[in-house]
Amino acid sequence: MSDHRKTKAQLIAELESLRQQLATRRDADVTASSFLAPSSPEEGPHPLASVSLDVPEHHGTEVWLQNLIETTQDAVVSIDRHGRITIFNSAAERIFGYRRAEIQGQPLQRLMPEPYASEHDRYVQRYEQTHEARAIGMIRTVSGKRKNGEVFPIELSVTEVRVEDHVHYAAFIRDISERVQLQDRLLERERLAMVGTTAAKLVHEIGNPLNSMSIALQLLQRRLGPSVGDEPLRSSFQSLTGQMTRLANLLQEFRALSRRQTPNLQLMDLRTVVDDVLATEAPIHVERKIVVERQLAADLPLIHGDRDKLQQVLLNLCKNAVEAMPGGGTLTVRVRNSGNQVFLEVTDTGVGIPYGVNILEPFVTTKAEGTGLGLPIVRQIVSAHGGTLDYTSSPGQGTTFIVTLPQGQTDTSTQ
């Protein structure tokens, strides 16, 4: 056990001892309650005492308790029986984005997304009538809502605190966004590895017979010679050749998905990738009546990236965007940075993606001739760069794909 954890355990033991000693005092109006607060996963929850004192000489103890609440890394939020926020410590300010002065006295629902916000008052009323606890005294994983509207996962422990005739509810809240993201990335890697293994088997089982069929078809064309010019026969050969080409392309995507992505990382300017891809695709954009807008931050940091693979990523996203706008539209490529991350965004004004469809899943596609493997390959490449791929879409209005990459250094690049 580390020194930090020993100190924490000692503080809690001393606090509980103090609570017991004060409870025996006859010259003090003392109400104490013990409840659970989430600690580290290794230690589990700890008992933490809440003590109310009316004895002047114990003012220092109250200050110490306030400092303990104020310096904890978990958010501590308390409400009165009317659901108004009374305590909001520094960690709560950091996690939720509100200043204490603007949130105290506000309803707790300000920190809750739906459906929790609508259900909260009914839950409290039911608990006060039946004392049937569904959340109090337990550690649960739910969702919170920051000031900017972002919904994020939290670990929540709630307790009822009675001071004289007054009832308060206290919550200890831990932001577990990073933990959940890490778990999601691990699950995604495992799933892609399984898909890759299946793809490798398909390539082996289908690839060899397909090569034999292609060679046989070429030999047959040579033997028939001028007879291939006969219209019915020529149409049959063209159809067979087209289908075999489609299968060969599909196998190529399977091969890409089955390979482990090992990018050759070098410091580079992502804007040069945008310039190269848009220049290559310019004739197609003109032909399809696509208006291209580029929004490239001037002070963009360098990244560690594989130029060829990132070109493949952007090329795939741009092709998808063009195909989503069969009657023309606007393609916007945006590169920006925030904190220590660089964002590559590709937005179209096309048909959008239907609700309930996760287009990043292997074999999921909205195209009549699509294989559903292009975006999983893109996601695999981005993941190998230490980044993420996500998207937002509104049916009938368009889609934005967002590639997030870690920056390579703190110095900004020069133009």
NORTAWO-V128782 format. One record per backbone hydrogen bond with DSSP energy under -1.0 kcal/mol. NH is the residue of the N-H (numbers start at 0). CO is the residue of the C=O. If there is no record, write none. Layout:
((NH | CO) (NH | CO))
This chain:
((5 | 1) (6 | 2) (7 | 3) (8 | 4) (9 | 5) (10 | 6) (11 | 7) (12 | 8) (13 | 9) (14 | 10) (15 | 11) (16 | 12) (17 | 13) (18 | 14) (19 | 15) (20 | 16) (21 | 17) (22 | 18) (23 | 20) (24 | 21) (29 | 27) (30 | 51) (32 | 49) (34 | 47) (36 | 45) (43 | 39) (45 | 36) (47 | 34) (49 | 32) (51 | 30) (57 | 54) (58 | 55) (61 | 57) (62 | 58) (63 | 59) (64 | 60) (65 | 61) (66 | 62) (67 | 63) (68 | 64) (69 | 65) (70 | 66) (74 | 172) (76 | 170) (77 | 86) (78 | 168) (79 | 83) (82 | 79) (84 | 105) (85 | 77) (86 | 77) (88 | 75) (92 | 88) (93 | 89) (94 | 90) (95 | 91) (96 | 92) (102 | 98) (103 | 99) (104 | 84) (105 | 102) (107 | 82) (109 | 106) (110 | 107) (111 | 108) (116 | 112) (118 | 114) (119 | 115) (122 | 118) (123 | 119) (124 | 120) (125 | 121) (126 | 122) (127 | 123) (128 | 124) (129 | 125) (130 | 126) (136 | 157) (137 | 134) (139 | 155) (141 | 153) (143 | 151) (144 | 110) (145 | 149) (146 | 95) (148 | 145) (151 | 143) (153 | 141) (154 | 173) (155 | 139) (156 | 171) (158 | 169) (160 | 167) (162 | 165) (165 | 162) (167 | 160) (168 | 78) (169 | 158) (170 | 76) (171 | 156) (172 | 74) (173 | 154) (175 | 152) (179 | 175) (180 | 176) (181 | 177) (182 | 178) (183 | 179) (184 | 180) (185 | 181) (186 | 182) (187 | 183) (188 | 184) (189 | 185) (190 | 186) (191 | 187) (192 | 188) (193 | 189) (194 | 190) (195 | 191) (196 | 192) (197 | 193) (198 | 194) (199 | 195) (200 | 196) (201 | 197) (202 | 198) (203 | 199) (204 | 200) (205 | 201) (206 | 202) (209 | 205) (210 | 206) (211 | 207) (212 | 208) (213 | 209) (214 | 210) (215 | 211) (216 | 212) (217 | 213) (218 | 214) (219 | 215) (220 | 216) (221 | 217) (222 | 218) (223 | 219) (224 | 220) (226 | 223) (227 | 224) (228 | 225) (229 | 226) (233 | 229) (234 | 230) (235 | 231) (236 | 232) (237 | 233) (238 | 234) (239 | 235) (240 | 236) (241 | 237) (242 | 238) (243 | 239) (244 | 240) (245 | 241) (246 | 242) (247 | 243) (248 | 244) (249 | 245) (250 | 246) (251 | 247) (252 | 248) (253 | 249) (254 | 250) (255 | 251) (256 | 252) (257 | 253) (258 | 254) (264 | 262) (265 | 304) (267 | 302) (271 | 268) (273 | 269) (274 | 270) (275 | 271) (276 | 272) (277 | 273) (278 | 274) (279 | 275) (280 | 276) (284 | 280) (285 | 281) (286 | 282) (287 | 283) (288 | 285) (289 | 284) (290 | 328) (292 | 330) (294 | 332) (296 | 334) (302 | 267) (304 | 265) (309 | 305) (310 | 306) (311 | 307) (312 | 308) (313 | 309) (314 | 310) (315 | 311) (316 | 312) (317 | 313) (318 | 314) (319 | 315) (320 | 316) (321 | 317) (322 | 318) (323 | 319) (324 | 321) (327 | 324) (328 | 288) (330 | 290) (331 | 346) (332 | 292) (333 | 344) (334 | 294) (335 | 342) (337 | 340) (340 | 337) (341 | 404) (342 | 335) (343 | 402) (344 | 333) (345 | 400) (346 | 331) (347 | 398) (350 | 323) (356 | 353) (360 | 357) (362 | 371) (363 | 360) (376 | 372) (377 | 373) (378 | 374) (379 | 375) (380 | 376) (381 | 377) (382 | 378) (383 | 379) (385 | 382) (386 | 381) (387 | 403) (389 | 401) (391 | 399) (393 | 397) (395 | 350) (396 | 393) (397 | 393) (399 | 391) (400 | 345) (401 | 389) (402 | 343) (403 | 387) (404 | 341) (406 | 339) (407 | 301) (412 | 299))
